[in-house]
Amino acid sequence: MRTPALAILTAAVLVTGCGGSGGSGRPSLAEGARVFATSCSSCHTLQPTRGTAPPGGPLGGYRFTNAQIESFVRTMPVPRPLSDRERRAVAAFVAHAERSGAVDRPAPR
Ligand code: HEC
């Protein structure tokens, strides 16, 4: 009997699609920051690191497009699968962090 599982899945998609801060439309940077903190920060920082780099390394020095970041995110071993919205949110957040100048550039090699 597959219907209940499908109904739950659909409900979950609807909830994650519409819920959270900001409601509809583009996900906010705060939403992306939250996804980064829960799904990416175990392996990445946004700053250049001193001492031991985390396994995924710092992301601050890149100039990826949102689309490039999203496609990387699809291949990342995240702790749980991300929704499309979460993927867009975290890509926008990382892209913003890379461009905002808030993040130091690593020295050119
Ligand atoms: C379990 C560890 C892990 C997690 C969690 C993880 N990553 Fe990664 N990530 C890596 C590793 C390792 C690489 C390097 C892969 C390579 O070079 O082939 C990488 C590479 C990347 C890259 C390409 C830049 C580079 O340095 O190669 C981006 C962008 C990226 N990750 C973003 C993210 C985002 C955004 C998240 C959260 C949604 C995330 N990652 C979660 C381990 C992780």
Residues whose N, C-alpha, C, O or C-beta is under 5 A from the ligand:
A	BS01	HEC	S39 C40 C43 P55 G56 G57 P58 I69 F72 V73 M76 P77 V78 V90
